[in-house]
Amino acid sequence: MPGLASFLIEDDGSVTDKTIEHYRKRAAGGPAMVIVEAHAVAPEAIVSPHQARIYDDRFTEGISRIARVIKSEGVIPALQIHHGGRQVPFRVIKQKPYAPSPLPCPTIRGDVEPLTHEGIQRIIHAFGDCAERVVDAGFELLEIHGAHGYLINSFLSRFSNIREDEYGGDLTGRSRFALEIIKEVRKRVGDAFPLSFKISAQEFVSGGLTTEESIEILKILVPAGMKFEVAPEVSHNFLCLPVEQLRIAETSDQNHLQKFLAFLATGAPDPWVERPCSANKGLYLRQCGIRAALFAGYNDLSFQQYAHHVWRQHLRRQRDNWAVSSCQFGLNEFEA
C-alpha cells in the first residue's frame, strides 16, 4: 500500500490509538507491504500540523508501535521520509519555507528562504538521522519522498531550481541534493537495508521534469544504492497550479467513463483488463471530468479500497466538475 496521509497525527506530532488502528486495518486488508505516510525530517518540513514527524527521538516509540501492528498482521512495514520545502505554509511553521531558489510555490505563495550550502548540509544530515530512527523503530524499508514539488523534487526540476552553483544548472547539478541524501541515508542504514525513492517522472509544466530527464536522473541515483518508485501524482500539476476540470458531458469517451464508474459502483474484482497501465503504476482519467490518480500497481485490494473512496466522494459532491489526488485522502472509512 502506498504512503497516504491519514491526518490522524496530533498537533505535536504524536501517534494515537486511532493512528495505530488505522494502520492495523490497512495491513489486515492483505497488502504485502504498507508504506506509512510521509514523516517530516525537520521542524520546518511539515506541510500540516497533522503531518507525521521523525526528526526527534521522542517520536520513535510512536512510529515503532505502527511498525509492530503492521507486522502483527503479517505485512512488511515501510516508512516514507520527507521535507516539504517551499510547499510548507508560513502559518504552519512561522518562518519562511526553504527552497532551492527564490521562487515561491505558485499556490502557497509568500516569500521563501533559498537554502545556503550550510542549510543544504544540515538537511542532508537530518535525512540520515531520520533514516536511523526508521531502522530502530522496526521498519523494513525506507522510502525517500522526492516527488510532488516538495524539497527534493524542487531541486531536481528546472521549474523550481535556478541555482547557479553545484546544486543547480545541468541535470548532474540538480540531482546532487538527492544524490547526497541517498548516500547519507545508505551510509546510516547499511548496504543491505531496502531503500526506495519516489519521483514525479513527468511534471507537465514549462521547465518541469520530463520522462526522459527522470530516466537520466535515476541513472544517477540508482547506483548509489536506490530502488525507485514513479509517483502517479504529478507534483506541480496538482499542488502548484489550478487543477484543470472538464465536464463529463464534454468527454470524448463516454464508454471509457461508464466502464470506470461501473467498476467503482460495484466494487467487484477488477474486470477492466484493458485499462491503461504505464510505468508509473497510476491511472489518470482527465477526459472523464474525474481528475483521479489511482494506485493500481501495488495490489488489487488497495486499488479497490481507494476506488470505493473516490466513488463515495463523487456521490457526496453530486456534480460533474471535481478533482481527486490520491495523496490527499487516507482510507479511514474502510473496514478490514
C-alpha positions, -999 to 999 in steps of 0.1 A, spaced: 0 0 0 15 34 -9 21 62 16 -11 81 21 -17 109 46 -40 97 74 -45 131 92 -46 111 124 -14 127 139 -18 151 168 -6 187 165 25 178 185 34 150 161 24 122 184 7 90 174 -26 80 189 -46 47 192 -66 59 162 -34 61 142 -24 26 152 -58 11 144 -58 29 111 -26 11 101 -37 -22 116 -68 -21 93 -47 -12 63 -24 -42 70 -53 -65 77 -66 -58 42 -40 -80 27 -12 -59 11 23 -74 11 37 -41 24 23 -9 39 43 23 34 35 46 63 28 82 54 54 109 49 73 118 81 89 152 83 127 152 87 129 186 104 105 210 122 103 233 92 95 204 69 59 198 79 32 209 55 3 204 80 0 204 118 -12 168 114 18 156 95 38 127 110 73 135 122 105 117 128 130 145 134 134 138 171 139 107 192 107 114 211 87 103 180 104 68 178 82 50 202 50 61 184 62 50 150 76 18 164 40 10 175 29 14 139 57 -10 127 47 -36 153 10 -35 145 17 -38 107 40 -68 114 13 -84 136 -9 -88 105 19 -105 86 27 -75 65 61 -57 58 62 -22 74 78 6 54 80 43 61 84 74 40 106 104 50 100 139 35 108 176 36 80 199 24 103 226 11 86 256 -5 52 240 -2 51 245 35 28 273 45 42 301 67 12 298 90 23 262 99 60 268 107 61 305 114 90 311 92 98 313 55 99 279 39 131 266 24 136 263 -13 165 258 -37 159 293 -53 139 325 -46 109 311 -64 78 306 -42 53 278 -49 26 294 -73 -1 281 -50 14 286 -15 29 319 -25 47 341 0 85 346 4 108 316 6 143 312 20 168 299 -6 190 273 11 226 281 17 253 254 15 252 251 52 215 247 52 217 220 25 242 200 45 220 203 77 190 188 58 211 160 43 223 152 78 187 153 91 177 127 65 204 105 77 194 109 114 158 101 105 168 70 85 185 56 116 152 61 135 133 43 108 155 13 113 155 15 151 117 16 150 115 -17 133 106 -8 97 119 -30 69 120 -5 40 126 33 39 112 55 11 126 89 3 99 112 -10 114 130 -40 82 139 -57 52 163 -58 71 196 -57 85 191 -22 121 200 -14 139 172 -31 118 174 -62 122 212 -63 160 207 -66 155 182 -94 133 204 -115 142 235 -136 107 247 -128 118 255 -93 157 253 -93 175 282 -110 206 280 -88 240 287 -104 262 267 -80 269 229 -79 233 222 -68 217 237 -99 222 241 -136 225 209 -155 210 176 -146 240 165 -126 239 196 -105 201 195 -100 204 158 -89 232 165 -65 210 172 -35 190 140 -39 222 120 -46 239 133 -14 207 125 6 207 89 -7 244 85 0 239 98 36 209 75 42 227 45 27 257 51 49 235 52 80 213 22 73 239 -1 57 242 -18 23 215 -44 28 186 -23 40 160 -17 13 156 19 1 131 33 -23 129 67 -40 96 84 -51 99 107 -82 75 127 -103 86 114 -137 66 139 -158 55 173 -145 36 188 -174 47 224 -168 72 245 -187 107 237 -175 94 208 -154 108 173 -154 101 151 -184 101 113 -185 134 114 -205 151 136 -178 137 115 -150 153 84 -166 186 102 -166 182 113 -130 175 77 -120 207 66 -138 225 89 -113 205 79 -82 202 41 -86 239 33 -85 241 50 -51 220 21 -37 185 31 -45 154 13 -59 128 37 -72 91 42 -74 75 65 -100 48 87 -85 14 86 -101 6 121 -90 22 149 -109 36 174 -84 31 209 -98 0 199 -118 -18 190 -86 -1 212 -60 12 243 -76 -12 250 -105 -50 252 -107 -64 217 -115 -80 216 -149 -115 202 -147 -136 190 -177 -173 184 -177 -184 148 -181 -208 159 -208 -179 171 -229 -158 139 -227 -150 122 -260 -151 87 -245 -184 81 -227 -178 43 -228 -144 47 -211 -161 67 -183 -191 43 -179 -169 13 -175 -149 30 -148 -179 42 -129 -195 8 -131 -164 -7 -115 -164 19 -88 -201 14 -81 -199 -24 -78 -165 -29 -61 -163 -62 -79 -129 -77 -87 -113 -56 -114 -128 -65 -148 -112 -36 -166 -83 -55 -181 -78 -30 -209 -74 0 -185 -43 20 -194 -13 9 -172 21 25 -176 54 26 -157 40 50 -131 15 23 -118 -11 50 -119 -43 57 -138 -52 92 -150 -87 99 -161 -85 135 -173 -111 132 -201 -138 119 -177 -140 150 -156 -128 129 -127 -92 140 -123 -81 110 -103 -48 92 -97 -55 57 -85 -27 34 -73 -31 2 -93 3 -14 -91 6 -25 -55 -22 -50 -50 -58 -53 -61 -72 -47 -26 -56 -13 -22 -68 -2 -56 -104 -14 -49 -104 3 -15 -92 36 -29 -117 33 -58 -145 30 -33 -133 61 -16 -133 81 -48 -168 68 -56 -181 79 -22 -166 114 -27 -184 115 -61 -217 106 -45 -213 133 -19 -204 160 -43 -231 152 -69 -216 174 -95 -198 170 -128 -167 191 -120 -144 176 -94 -109 165 -88 -92 139 -67 -55 134 -59 -47 101 -43 -22 117 -19 -49 138 -4 -70 110 11 -64 82 35 -85 50 36 -101 57 70 -136 46 60 -128 10 51 -130 -19 75 -106 -48 72 
